[in-house]
């Protein structure tokens, strides 16, 4: 068996060529990388692209056909999804004319190959100008190749894919394995080897591509906030007439996703369960680089996934517009324990004809078969509309992704009862935009244009800039520099997210969870993303870490009375201590109380309530409340609440002492305040760093250690200390 992914593609357009090292290769990518578009954003290119698509373009790749490859009786090229009509050729020989959008093509090319260098070419026709006057960026970005291109040499057949179906009963898992081969032939034997996370090995022989294995002591896969995302390694070896012909490897997570309509908190409560454990889904919408699908490197993917994990996100929503995500995305979600709620392609135009329906169902089948093995794939969502829906969709989903829950808005009569309407059970939350970190901003905005109303800043904003600056000015002092504007924009975004999530968590049980919209953004711009294009985490990451935490504390104020809530999403009761204190601006304790608390699992409880009017009346601008959850003597989480807006609080100068030391592969920043430091922001002027804590409060005048890492490990301690910027609300306006 010979298998090799083709790389080093070249995209030729209008007499110029551009390198595309990996698929996918799109016309939009060529235009963007060739400097023909103003930038990488959709909206700014609507005028620039108007005249560009009238010309044809082609994607080509040079590869070697070795004698080893040509020694096989059959050679095919496997092509991922192509989203526009084109002609495929090898050298001067046309081998396929692609007229539809089928997601996978297998093309026999052995007779067209020569020993040595060959050229594979996809020739795309221009968009017909007669069809419409102008085209959108989306229409251009959809023209190209959206999957890997692989050359395969074989004698008899090869493995196209593997499917699993899990049945969980009485603490055991019956695992059904199905192996699909490219060609069906006799004398095929396939053996599956399954290795558990602990190293235990299982073997399963497949008969006619089907087999079952009972795992009596399964190590289950859980979202990272609920447990450990245990993964099994599965290897399949296919033998033809006793000789090994092909092999296939994939990861597997044993888990059971379901919907719960139990009512521990009232009739009709919605909840997701994994492994029978109910939990509140803390979600975020993942937005890939939709103009350049799959363009992010694996390092970029992993950086974003790790940011989600640090934010205590346990579910990612992938909309239909982002369905071209590569396997690396799902593999990282598997490994880090993130559930995926996936839109399937919209069938709105597929019911127009039998041929359109056939193509749609084939596309859906292949898309699902490519991602259904991932334990992270939990929910499939569609936009079906009553009688216009294609009734074969549930059947195909049940066949291709049996271990995921299918959800839709309208459920026609006669459909299986496992189809649940969960779309309305998720509360979506939009957060305002914020400006990227100042160091990131400097990379795409000239120094002379670094003000909120410059041409560059306005064109790189996803929402009107005055909107979030107005919100910032309502709560915080007026900024006196661009650095302060950046800081306040992030605080405003963070505050909005905290308020929204806490509001929804206090109404827990009427929704399966929260999905924060548009949280990833691969472009350098002003947006609602949680991290900017260079991986710099915004304030909202640290806010989500607190409000999405499996054990979270929520403070709500009614005049001088403060109510303390604790949410427990873990699998066991939480027993600990609530410590709450009234402090003044110099961190002096005016009142302190403790309460031993127990919060059962899957519950949000009001654990304490206290009236501070005797000490806070007429001192609203001088005092605040801090609440801390203690587990034993360890501080688990803490939160503060003021009796007035931050802009009216009479902060004192914290006069921060700062030191930095090295500790192995990381650094330790030690801060010692001399007064209350509200929303402390840490950053370096020209160095990207990831801090274990950021945008936090310092409520004790004692040293606090904050570990951090920098990309350039050669940076000296003295240099870091010189470049360090420490900002808090006290500094705004100064």
JOTAGI-V512093 format. One record per residue. N is the residue number from 1. RES is the residue in three letters. SS is DSSP state (~ for helix, > for strand, _ for the rest). PHI is phi in radians with two decimals (* if undefined). PSI is psi in radians with two decimals (999 if undefined). Layout:
BEGIN
n,res,ss,phi,psi
N,RES,SS,PHI,PSI
N,RES,SS,PHI,PSI
END
This chain:
BEGIN
n,res,ss,phi,psi
1,UNK,_,*,2.34
2,UNK,>,-2.14,2.13
3,UNK,>,-2.37,2.29
4,UNK,>,-2.64,2.25
5,UNK,>,-1.32,2.37
6,UNK,_,-1.52,2.38
7,UNK,_,-2.25,-3.06
8,UNK,_,0.99,0.98
9,UNK,>,-1.39,2.69
10,UNK,>,-2.22,2.32
11,UNK,>,-1.92,2.12
12,UNK,>,-1.92,2.24
13,UNK,>,-2.59,2.23
14,UNK,_,0.91,0.76
15,UNK,_,1.44,-0.05
16,UNK,>,-2.04,2.72
17,UNK,>,-2.27,2.63
18,UNK,>,-2.38,2.44
19,UNK,>,-1.39,2.33
20,UNK,>,-2.25,1.68
21,UNK,_,-1.10,-0.54
22,UNK,_,-2.31,2.78
23,UNK,_,-1.29,2.73
24,UNK,_,-1.46,2.75
25,UNK,>,-2.07,2.11
26,UNK,>,-2.21,2.74
27,UNK,~,-1.04,-0.70
28,UNK,~,-1.07,-0.66
29,UNK,~,-1.11,-0.74
30,UNK,~,-1.10,-0.76
31,UNK,~,-1.13,-0.71
32,UNK,~,-1.22,-0.85
33,UNK,~,-1.25,-0.40
34,UNK,_,-1.49,0.06
35,UNK,_,1.34,0.27
36,UNK,_,-1.47,-0.21
37,UNK,_,-1.99,2.68
38,UNK,_,-1.09,-0.75
39,UNK,_,-2.79,-2.95
40,UNK,_,-1.55,0.16
41,UNK,_,-1.65,2.50
42,UNK,_,-0.98,-1.04
43,UNK,~,-1.03,-0.55
44,UNK,~,-1.44,-0.02
45,UNK,~,-1.99,0.11
46,UNK,_,-1.08,-0.61
47,UNK,_,-1.39,-0.71
48,UNK,_,-1.11,-0.57
49,UNK,_,-1.54,-0.11
50,UNK,_,-0.97,-0.75
51,UNK,_,-1.70,-0.15
52,UNK,~,-1.28,-0.66
53,UNK,~,-1.30,0.03
54,UNK,~,-1.24,-0.26
55,UNK,_,-1.74,2.60
56,UNK,_,-1.26,2.84
57,UNK,>,-2.52,2.83
58,UNK,>,-2.48,2.63
59,UNK,>,-2.04,2.26
60,UNK,>,-2.37,2.82
61,UNK,>,-2.61,2.31
62,UNK,>,-1.68,2.35
63,UNK,>,-2.57,2.77
64,UNK,>,-1.67,2.31
65,UNK,>,-1.78,1.83
66,UNK,_,-1.43,2.90
67,UNK,~,-1.10,-0.56
68,UNK,~,-1.08,-0.79
69,UNK,~,-1.09,-0.78
70,UNK,~,-1.32,-0.12
71,UNK,_,-1.31,-0.26
72,UNK,_,-1.40,2.59
73,UNK,_,-1.25,-0.41
74,UNK,>,-2.37,2.45
75,UNK,>,-2.35,2.18
76,UNK,>,-2.19,2.72
77,UNK,>,-1.92,2.18
78,UNK,>,-1.67,2.18
79,UNK,>,-2.05,2.24
80,UNK,_,-1.22,-3.05
81,UNK,_,-1.01,2.29
82,UNK,>,-2.00,2.15
83,UNK,_,-1.77,0.42
84,UNK,_,-2.80,2.65
85,UNK,_,-1.04,2.46
86,UNK,>,-2.81,2.94
87,UNK,>,-1.99,2.24
88,UNK,>,-1.77,2.30
89,UNK,>,-2.41,2.66
90,UNK,>,-2.06,1.96
91,UNK,_,1.13,-2.18
92,UNK,_,-1.71,0.09
93,UNK,>,-1.79,2.11
94,UNK,>,-1.34,2.13
95,UNK,>,-1.89,-0.28
96,UNK,>,-2.87,2.44
97,UNK,>,-1.96,2.00
98,UNK,>,-1.64,2.07
99,UNK,_,-2.02,-0.27
100,UNK,_,-2.06,-3.06
101,UNK,_,-1.85,0.57
102,UNK,_,-0.99,2.38
103,UNK,_,-1.26,-0.39
104,UNK,_,-2.42,2.34
105,UNK,>,-2.16,2.41
106,UNK,>,-1.99,2.09
107,UNK,>,-2.09,2.15
108,UNK,>,-1.31,2.14
109,UNK,_,-2.26,0.08
110,UNK,~,-0.99,-0.76
111,UNK,~,-1.21,-0.34
112,UNK,~,-1.56,-0.17
113,UNK,_,-1.51,2.63
114,UNK,_,-2.17,2.67
115,UNK,_,-1.13,2.23
116,UNK,>,1.91,-2.58
117,UNK,>,-1.37,2.36
118,UNK,>,-2.22,2.75
119,UNK,>,-2.14,2.13
120,UNK,>,-1.73,2.21
121,UNK,>,-2.28,2.35
122,UNK,>,-1.91,1.99
123,UNK,>,-1.80,1.98
124,UNK,>,-1.72,2.40
125,UNK,_,-1.38,2.77
126,UNK,_,-1.23,2.75
127,UNK,_,-1.17,2.30
128,UNK,_,-1.17,2.02
129,UNK,_,-1.14,-0.44
130,UNK,_,-1.21,-0.37
131,UNK,_,-1.22,-0.68
132,UNK,_,-2.78,2.85
133,UNK,_,-1.27,-0.72
134,UNK,_,-2.48,2.92
135,UNK,_,-2.20,2.64
136,UNK,_,-1.55,2.84
137,UNK,~,-1.08,-0.58
138,UNK,~,-1.07,-0.72
139,UNK,~,-1.13,-0.61
140,UNK,~,-1.33,-0.70
141,UNK,~,-1.18,-0.37
142,UNK,_,-1.44,0.05
143,UNK,_,-1.75,1.87
144,UNK,>,2.76,-2.83
145,UNK,>,-1.88,2.35
146,UNK,_,-2.15,0.34
147,UNK,_,-2.64,2.99
148,UNK,_,-1.13,2.64
149,UNK,>,-2.00,2.14
150,UNK,>,-2.28,2.40
151,UNK,>,-1.79,2.33
152,UNK,>,-2.29,2.20
153,UNK,>,-1.94,2.33
154,UNK,>,-2.72,2.89
155,UNK,_,-1.77,-0.80
156,UNK,_,-1.98,-1.03
157,UNK,_,-2.88,3.11
158,UNK,_,-2.63,2.87
159,UNK,>,-1.42,2.14
160,UNK,>,-1.51,-0.65
161,UNK,>,-3.06,2.95
162,UNK,>,-2.29,2.48
163,UNK,>,-2.17,2.60
164,UNK,>,-2.17,2.63
165,UNK,>,-2.42,2.22
166,UNK,>,-1.89,2.40
167,UNK,>,-2.16,2.00
168,UNK,>,-1.75,2.12
169,UNK,>,-2.60,2.29
170,UNK,_,0.93,0.71
171,UNK,_,1.32,0.16
172,UNK,>,-2.11,2.81
173,UNK,>,-2.21,2.16
174,UNK,>,-1.66,2.01
175,UNK,>,-1.83,2.06
176,UNK,>,-1.70,2.25
177,UNK,>,-2.01,2.29
178,UNK,>,-2.22,2.22
179,UNK,>,-2.03,2.16
180,UNK,>,-1.77,2.24
181,UNK,>,-1.84,2.74
182,UNK,_,-1.14,-0.71
183,UNK,_,-2.25,2.46
184,UNK,_,-1.53,2.22
185,UNK,_,-2.56,2.84
186,UNK,_,-1.39,3.01
187,UNK,_,1.11,0.51
188,UNK,>,-1.75,2.27
189,UNK,>,-2.20,2.35
190,UNK,>,-2.22,2.34
191,UNK,>,-2.10,2.24
192,UNK,>,-1.79,2.28
193,UNK,>,-1.96,2.14
194,UNK,>,-2.01,2.21
195,UNK,>,-2.02,2.15
196,UNK,_,-1.33,2.88
197,UNK,_,-1.02,-0.45
198,UNK,_,-1.52,-0.08
199,UNK,_,1.75,-0.05
200,UNK,_,-1.25,2.44
201,UNK,>,-1.93,2.46
202,UNK,>,-2.21,2.64
203,UNK,>,-2.24,2.51
204,UNK,>,-2.53,2.13
205,UNK,>,-1.52,2.40
206,UNK,>,-1.81,2.28
207,UNK,>,-1.86,2.11
208,UNK,_,0.89,0.70
209,UNK,_,1.40,0.12
210,UNK,>,-2.20,2.49
211,UNK,>,-2.82,2.78
212,UNK,>,-2.30,2.56
213,UNK,>,-2.44,2.32
214,UNK,>,-1.70,2.13
215,UNK,>,-1.88,1.90
216,UNK,_,-1.45,-0.39
217,UNK,_,-2.24,1.12
218,UNK,_,-1.18,2.52
219,UNK,_,-1.74,1.83
220,UNK,_,-1.35,2.70
221,UNK,>,-1.65,2.23
222,UNK,_,-2.22,2.70
223,UNK,_,-1.02,2.61
224,UNK,_,-1.08,-0.42
225,UNK,_,-1.41,-0.21
226,UNK,_,-1.94,-0.28
227,UNK,_,3.01,-2.63
228,UNK,_,-1.85,2.33
229,UNK,>,-1.41,1.29
230,UNK,_,-1.16,2.34
231,UNK,_,-2.15,2.34
232,UNK,>,-1.63,2.61
233,UNK,>,-1.76,2.21
234,UNK,>,-2.05,2.21
235,UNK,>,-2.15,2.26
236,UNK,>,-1.97,2.33
237,UNK,>,-2.10,2.18
238,UNK,>,-1.79,2.24
239,UNK,>,-1.96,2.40
240,UNK,>,-2.09,2.05
241,UNK,_,0.95,0.66
242,UNK,_,1.50,-0.12
243,UNK,>,-1.83,2.38
244,UNK,>,-1.12,2.26
245,UNK,>,-1.97,-0.64
246,UNK,>,-2.76,2.80
247,UNK,>,-2.41,2.80
248,UNK,>,-2.65,2.36
249,UNK,>,-2.25,2.48
250,UNK,>,-2.74,2.71
251,UNK,>,-1.62,2.69
252,UNK,>,-2.43,2.36
253,UNK,_,-2.06,2.23
254,UNK,_,-1.53,1.96
255,UNK,_,-2.78,2.70
256,UNK,_,-2.17,2.01
257,UNK,>,-1.68,2.35
258,UNK,>,-2.64,2.96
259,UNK,>,-1.91,2.43
260,UNK,>,-2.01,2.34
261,UNK,_,-2.09,0.49
262,UNK,_,-1.15,2.98
263,UNK,_,-2.37,1.00
264,UNK,_,-1.17,-0.33
265,UNK,_,-2.17,0.30
266,UNK,_,2.33,2.70
267,UNK,_,-1.08,2.49
268,UNK,_,1.38,0.28
269,UNK,_,-1.24,2.37
270,UNK,_,-1.67,2.58
271,UNK,>,-2.87,2.61
272,UNK,>,-1.56,2.60
273,UNK,>,-2.26,2.49
274,UNK,>,-2.21,2.10
275,UNK,_,1.10,0.52
276,UNK,_,1.42,-0.01
277,UNK,>,-1.72,2.11
278,UNK,>,-1.32,2.55
279,UNK,>,-2.78,2.80
280,UNK,_,-1.60,2.05
281,UNK,>,-1.27,2.15
282,UNK,>,-1.81,1.70
283,UNK,>,-1.92,2.94
284,UNK,>,-2.64,2.56
285,UNK,>,-1.48,2.22
286,UNK,>,-1.66,2.14
287,UNK,_,-2.01,1.90
288,UNK,_,-1.32,3.09
289,UNK,_,-1.29,1.48
290,UNK,~,-1.14,-0.41
291,UNK,~,-1.36,-0.42
292,UNK,~,-2.25,1.22
293,UNK,_,-0.93,2.41
294,UNK,_,1.29,0.13
295,UNK,_,-1.33,-0.39
296,UNK,_,-1.17,2.46
297,UNK,_,-1.28,2.87
298,UNK,~,-1.10,-0.56
299,UNK,~,-1.13,-0.68
300,UNK,~,-1.12,-0.79
301,UNK,~,-0.98,-0.88
302,UNK,~,-1.14,-0.64
303,UNK,~,-1.05,-0.77
304,UNK,~,-1.17,-0.75
305,UNK,~,-1.10,-0.72
306,UNK,~,-1.13,-0.61
307,UNK,~,-1.12,-0.74
308,UNK,~,-1.08,-0.72
309,UNK,~,-1.11,-0.76
310,UNK,~,-1.10,-0.46
311,UNK,_,-1.47,0.03
312,UNK,_,1.12,0.38
313,UNK,_,-1.22,2.38
314,UNK,_,-2.15,0.05
315,UNK,>,-2.54,2.30
316,UNK,>,-1.96,2.31
317,UNK,>,-1.72,2.23
318,UNK,>,-2.01,1.97
319,UNK,_,-1.35,2.93
320,UNK,~,-1.02,-0.59
321,UNK,~,-1.16,-0.26
322,UNK,~,-2.00,0.54
323,UNK,_,-1.37,-0.04
324,UNK,_,-1.58,0.37
325,UNK,_,-1.14,2.48
326,UNK,_,-1.38,2.98
327,UNK,~,-1.09,-0.49
328,UNK,~,-1.00,-0.60
329,UNK,~,-1.10,-0.88
330,UNK,~,-1.18,-0.63
331,UNK,~,-1.10,-0.69
332,UNK,~,-1.20,-0.66
333,UNK,~,-1.10,-0.69
334,UNK,~,-1.02,-0.86
335,UNK,~,-1.23,-0.62
336,UNK,~,-1.67,-0.09
337,UNK,_,1.40,0.88
338,UNK,_,-2.06,2.13
339,UNK,>,-1.22,2.65
340,UNK,>,-2.12,2.22
341,UNK,>,-1.82,1.95
342,UNK,>,-1.96,2.22
343,UNK,>,-1.29,2.39
344,UNK,_,-1.60,2.79
345,UNK,_,-0.97,2.44
346,UNK,_,-1.18,2.30
347,UNK,_,-1.61,0.32
348,UNK,_,-1.04,-0.59
349,UNK,_,-1.77,-0.10
350,UNK,~,-1.33,-0.35
351,UNK,~,-1.53,0.10
352,UNK,~,-1.22,-0.48
353,UNK,_,-2.69,2.84
354,UNK,~,-1.10,-0.67
355,UNK,~,-1.16,-0.73
356,UNK,~,-1.12,-0.70
357,UNK,~,-1.10,-0.75
358,UNK,~,-1.07,-0.79
359,UNK,~,-1.12,-0.75
360,UNK,~,-1.06,-0.83
361,UNK,~,-1.14,-0.65
362,UNK,~,-1.13,-0.75
363,UNK,~,-1.06,-0.81
364,UNK,~,-1.06,-0.75
365,UNK,~,-1.06,-0.78
366,UNK,~,-1.25,-0.68
367,UNK,~,-1.03,-0.83
368,UNK,~,-1.17,-0.71
369,UNK,~,-1.11,-0.43
370,UNK,~,-1.40,-0.32
371,UNK,~,-2.16,-0.08
372,UNK,_,-1.24,-0.32
373,UNK,_,-1.30,-0.23
374,UNK,_,-1.38,2.18
375,UNK,_,-1.12,-0.37
376,UNK,_,-1.19,-0.45
377,UNK,>,-1.23,1.83
378,UNK,>,-1.90,-0.76
379,UNK,>,-2.26,2.35
380,UNK,>,-1.96,2.20
381,UNK,>,-2.08,2.42
382,UNK,_,-2.27,3.02
383,UNK,_,-2.03,0.91
384,UNK,_,-1.26,2.60
385,UNK,_,-2.29,1.63
386,UNK,~,0.85,-2.15
387,UNK,~,-1.25,-0.25
388,UNK,~,-1.42,-0.11
389,UNK,_,-1.23,2.70
390,UNK,_,-1.63,1.98
391,UNK,_,-1.26,-0.21
392,UNK,_,-1.39,-0.21
393,UNK,~,-1.03,-0.87
394,UNK,~,-1.02,-0.65
395,UNK,~,-1.12,-0.76
396,UNK,~,-1.18,-0.70
397,UNK,~,-1.12,-0.72
398,UNK,~,-1.10,-0.55
399,UNK,~,-1.39,-0.78
400,UNK,~,-1.58,-0.47
401,UNK,_,-2.39,1.11
402,UNK,_,-1.19,-0.32
403,UNK,_,-1.72,0.17
404,UNK,_,-1.92,2.68
405,UNK,>,-1.59,2.25
406,UNK,>,-1.66,2.28
407,UNK,>,-2.20,2.49
408,UNK,_,-2.58,2.91
409,UNK,_,-1.34,-0.84
410,UNK,_,-1.99,2.30
411,UNK,_,-1.95,1.79
412,UNK,_,-1.06,2.62
413,UNK,_,-1.07,2.58
414,UNK,_,1.58,-0.11
415,UNK,_,-1.32,2.71
416,UNK,_,-1.02,2.62
417,UNK,_,-1.25,-0.24
418,UNK,_,-1.33,-0.08
419,UNK,_,-1.41,1.98
420,UNK,>,-2.03,2.53
421,UNK,_,-1.49,1.63
422,UNK,_,-1.81,-0.12
423,UNK,~,-1.01,-0.76
424,UNK,~,-1.38,-0.12
425,UNK,~,-1.54,-0.10
426,UNK,>,-1.81,2.25
427,UNK,>,-1.56,2.09
428,UNK,>,-1.60,2.54
429,UNK,>,-2.32,2.10
430,UNK,_,-1.66,2.34
431,UNK,_,-1.92,2.63
432,UNK,_,-1.18,2.83
433,UNK,_,-1.28,2.82
434,UNK,>,-2.51,2.80
435,UNK,_,-1.49,2.43
436,UNK,_,-1.04,2.87
437,UNK,_,-0.97,2.64
438,UNK,~,-1.04,-0.68
439,UNK,~,-1.12,-0.69
440,UNK,~,-1.16,-0.72
441,UNK,~,-1.04,-0.68
442,UNK,~,-1.14,-0.31
443,UNK,~,-1.41,-0.35
444,UNK,~,-2.28,0.04
445,UNK,_,-2.21,2.11
446,UNK,_,-1.02,2.61
447,UNK,~,-0.97,-0.67
448,UNK,~,-1.25,-0.23
449,UNK,~,-1.92,0.23
450,UNK,_,-1.45,1.21
451,UNK,_,-2.47,2.67
452,UNK,_,-1.03,-0.40
453,UNK,_,-1.90,0.31
454,UNK,_,-1.27,2.83
455,UNK,~,-1.04,-0.78
456,UNK,~,-1.12,-0.76
457,UNK,~,-1.16,-0.71
458,UNK,~,-1.17,-0.70
459,UNK,~,-1.28,-0.32
460,UNK,_,-1.81,0.49
461,UNK,>,-1.96,2.42
462,UNK,_,-1.56,-0.13
463,UNK,_,-2.56,2.78
464,UNK,_,-0.97,2.26
465,UNK,~,-1.06,-0.73
466,UNK,~,-1.01,-0.44
467,UNK,~,-1.05,-0.87
468,UNK,~,-1.47,-0.37
469,UNK,~,-1.24,-0.59
470,UNK,~,-1.12,-0.77
471,UNK,~,-1.06,-0.72
472,UNK,~,-1.11,-0.73
473,UNK,~,-1.24,-0.38
474,UNK,~,-1.22,-0.53
475,UNK,~,-1.90,-0.49
476,UNK,_,-2.14,2.82
477,UNK,_,-1.05,2.85
478,UNK,_,-1.28,2.40
479,UNK,_,-1.32,2.60
480,UNK,_,-2.05,0.05
481,UNK,_,-2.72,2.89
482,UNK,~,-1.14,-0.61
483,UNK,~,-1.05,-0.69
484,UNK,~,-1.25,-0.59
485,UNK,~,-1.10,-0.78
486,UNK,~,-1.02,-0.83
487,UNK,~,-1.04,-0.85
488,UNK,~,-1.19,-0.60
489,UNK,~,-1.11,-0.65
490,UNK,~,-1.26,-0.65
491,UNK,~,-1.09,-0.71
492,UNK,~,-1.12,-0.75
493,UNK,~,-1.08,-0.78
494,UNK,~,-1.07,-0.78
495,UNK,~,-1.07,-0.73
496,UNK,~,-1.13,-0.72
497,UNK,~,-1.16,-0.77
498,UNK,~,-1.03,-0.83
499,UNK,~,-1.08,-0.74
500,UNK,~,-1.17,-0.81
501,UNK,~,-1.14,-0.77
502,UNK,~,-1.11,-0.68
503,UNK,~,-1.04,-0.77
504,UNK,~,-1.30,-0.60
505,UNK,~,-1.21,-0.56
506,UNK,~,-1.20,-0.31
507,UNK,_,-1.89,0.49
508,UNK,_,-0.97,2.43
509,UNK,_,1.91,-0.37
510,UNK,_,-1.70,0.02
511,UNK,_,-2.62,2.62
512,UNK,_,-1.27,-0.38
513,UNK,>,2.96,-3.04
514,UNK,>,-1.98,2.41
515,UNK,>,-2.09,1.99
516,UNK,>,-1.46,2.19
517,UNK,_,-1.36,2.58
518,UNK,_,0.85,1.07
519,UNK,_,-1.68,-0.24
520,UNK,_,-2.00,2.55
521,UNK,_,-2.63,1.83
522,UNK,_,-1.34,-0.07
523,UNK,_,-1.76,2.70
524,UNK,_,-1.48,1.73
525,UNK,_,-2.82,3.02
526,UNK,>,-1.43,2.07
527,UNK,>,-2.74,3.02
528,UNK,_,-1.46,0.30
529,UNK,_,-1.15,2.77
530,UNK,_,-1.59,-0.25
531,UNK,>,-2.55,2.63
532,UNK,_,-1.54,-3.07
533,UNK,_,-1.09,-0.36
534,UNK,_,-1.81,0.23
535,UNK,_,1.46,0.09
536,UNK,_,-1.28,2.10
537,UNK,>,-1.31,2.43
538,UNK,_,-1.61,3.08
539,UNK,~,-1.06,-0.55
540,UNK,~,-1.12,-0.47
541,UNK,~,-1.03,-0.80
542,UNK,~,-1.32,-0.51
543,UNK,~,-1.17,-0.80
544,UNK,~,-1.09,-0.62
545,UNK,~,-0.98,-0.62
546,UNK,~,-1.43,-0.89
547,UNK,~,-1.41,-0.34
548,UNK,_,-1.66,0.01
549,UNK,_,-1.06,2.53
550,UNK,_,-0.98,-0.63
551,UNK,>,-2.05,1.90
552,UNK,>,-2.15,2.64
553,UNK,>,-1.99,2.35
554,UNK,>,-2.15,2.26
555,UNK,>,-1.94,2.23
556,UNK,>,-2.21,2.33
557,UNK,>,-1.93,2.37
558,UNK,>,-2.22,1.63
559,UNK,_,1.16,-2.14
560,UNK,_,-1.65,-0.01
561,UNK,>,-1.62,2.33
562,UNK,>,-2.03,2.24
563,UNK,>,-1.78,2.36
564,UNK,>,-1.95,2.05
565,UNK,>,-1.95,2.58
566,UNK,>,-2.25,2.24
567,UNK,>,-1.84,2.25
568,UNK,>,-2.08,1.85
569,UNK,_,-1.81,0.21
570,UNK,_,-1.43,3.10
571,UNK,_,-1.56,0.11
572,UNK,_,-2.50,2.78
573,UNK,_,-1.04,2.55
574,UNK,>,-1.80,2.14
575,UNK,>,-2.06,2.15
576,UNK,>,-2.85,-2.80
577,UNK,>,-2.18,2.31
578,UNK,>,-1.69,2.10
579,UNK,>,-1.95,2.10
580,UNK,>,-2.25,2.48
581,UNK,>,-2.38,2.58
582,UNK,>,-1.80,2.18
583,UNK,>,-2.21,2.82
584,UNK,>,-1.82,-3.09
585,UNK,_,-1.15,-0.28
586,UNK,_,-1.74,0.29
587,UNK,_,1.15,0.44
588,UNK,_,-1.49,2.33
589,UNK,>,-1.41,2.14
590,UNK,>,-1.72,-0.46
591,UNK,>,-2.80,2.46
592,UNK,>,-2.50,2.35
593,UNK,>,-2.45,2.67
594,UNK,>,-2.19,2.59
595,UNK,>,-2.50,2.20
596,UNK,>,-1.36,2.27
597,UNK,>,-2.25,2.68
598,UNK,>,-2.37,2.16
599,UNK,>,-2.13,2.09
600,UNK,_,-1.17,2.81
601,UNK,_,-1.15,2.68
602,UNK,_,1.06,0.74
603,UNK,>,-2.54,2.59
604,UNK,>,-2.05,2.22
605,UNK,>,-2.26,2.52
606,UNK,>,-1.42,1.90
607,UNK,>,-1.71,-0.33
608,UNK,>,-2.87,2.76
609,UNK,>,-2.61,2.35
610,UNK,>,-2.49,2.45
611,UNK,>,-1.76,2.12
612,UNK,_,-1.88,0.32
613,UNK,~,-1.10,-0.59
614,UNK,~,-1.14,-0.51
615,UNK,~,-1.82,-0.41
616,UNK,~,-1.70,-0.33
617,UNK,_,-1.06,2.25
618,UNK,_,1.14,0.17
619,UNK,_,-2.20,0.47
620,UNK,_,-0.98,-0.56
621,UNK,_,-1.57,0.08
622,UNK,_,-2.11,-0.26
623,UNK,>,-2.24,2.78
624,UNK,>,-2.64,2.91
625,UNK,>,-1.98,2.37
626,UNK,>,-2.09,2.37
627,UNK,>,-2.14,2.37
628,UNK,>,-2.29,2.36
629,UNK,>,-1.65,2.22
630,UNK,>,-1.92,2.34
631,UNK,>,-2.00,1.79
632,UNK,_,1.23,-2.18
633,UNK,_,-1.84,0.05
634,UNK,>,-1.55,2.41
635,UNK,>,-1.40,2.07
636,UNK,>,-1.53,-0.87
637,UNK,>,-2.77,2.62
638,UNK,>,-2.46,2.81
639,UNK,>,-2.67,2.68
640,UNK,>,-2.18,2.76
641,UNK,>,-2.54,2.35
642,UNK,>,-1.67,2.83
643,UNK,_,-1.66,0.09
644,UNK,_,-2.63,3.05
645,UNK,_,-1.20,2.56
646,UNK,~,-0.97,-0.51
647,UNK,~,-1.20,-0.34
648,UNK,~,-1.79,-0.08
649,UNK,_,-1.30,2.44
650,UNK,_,-1.58,1.35
651,UNK,_,-1.17,2.62
652,UNK,_,-1.85,2.70
653,UNK,_,-1.12,2.03
654,UNK,_,-1.25,-0.26
655,UNK,_,0.75,1.06
656,UNK,_,-1.20,2.22
657,UNK,>,-1.54,2.39
658,UNK,>,-2.33,2.33
659,UNK,>,-2.44,2.65
660,UNK,>,-2.27,2.33
661,UNK,>,-2.28,2.75
662,UNK,>,-1.57,2.54
663,UNK,>,-2.57,1.61
664,UNK,_,1.14,-2.17
665,UNK,_,-1.55,0.05
666,UNK,>,-2.29,3.09
667,UNK,>,-2.03,2.79
668,UNK,>,-2.15,2.07
669,UNK,>,-1.67,2.23
670,UNK,>,-1.97,2.13
671,UNK,>,-1.98,2.36
672,UNK,>,-2.22,1.87
673,UNK,_,-1.52,2.86
674,UNK,_,-2.09,0.16
675,UNK,_,-2.92,3.03
676,UNK,_,-1.06,2.14
677,UNK,>,-1.96,1.93
678,UNK,>,-1.67,2.18
679,UNK,>,0.99,1.04
680,UNK,>,-1.18,2.20
681,UNK,>,-1.96,2.23
682,UNK,>,-1.97,2.38
683,UNK,>,-2.84,2.84
684,UNK,>,-2.06,2.57
685,UNK,_,-1.13,-0.64
686,UNK,_,-2.48,0.49
687,UNK,_,-2.34,2.26
688,UNK,_,-1.42,2.20
689,UNK,>,-2.40,2.62
690,UNK,>,-2.01,2.02
691,UNK,>,-1.69,2.49
692,UNK,_,-1.14,-0.50
693,UNK,_,-2.39,2.54
694,UNK,_,-2.77,2.76
695,UNK,_,0.95,0.90
696,UNK,>,-2.07,2.98
697,UNK,>,-1.81,2.50
698,UNK,>,-1.95,1.91
699,UNK,_,-1.98,0.13
700,UNK,_,-2.32,2.48
701,UNK,_,-1.54,1.01
702,UNK,_,-2.34,2.77
703,UNK,>,-1.08,2.40
704,UNK,>,-2.17,2.26
705,UNK,>,-1.72,2.28
706,UNK,>,-2.21,1.83
707,UNK,>,-1.18,2.59
708,UNK,>,-2.70,2.82
709,UNK,>,-2.19,2.60
710,UNK,>,-2.14,2.70
711,UNK,_,-1.20,-0.66
712,UNK,_,-1.71,1.69
713,UNK,_,-1.20,-0.24
714,UNK,_,-1.36,-0.14
715,UNK,_,-1.10,2.32
716,UNK,_,-1.39,2.78
717,UNK,~,-1.09,-0.76
718,UNK,~,-1.08,-0.70
719,UNK,~,-1.14,-0.73
720,UNK,~,-1.11,-0.75
721,UNK,~,-1.12,-0.63
722,UNK,~,-1.20,-0.62
723,UNK,~,-1.53,-0.16
724,UNK,>,-1.15,2.34
725,UNK,>,-2.06,2.20
726,UNK,>,-2.10,2.08
727,UNK,>,-2.22,2.46
728,UNK,_,-2.46,3.06
729,UNK,~,-1.05,-0.54
730,UNK,~,-0.98,-0.59
731,UNK,~,-1.37,-0.28
732,UNK,_,-1.20,2.34
733,UNK,_,1.57,-0.04
734,UNK,_,-1.87,999
END
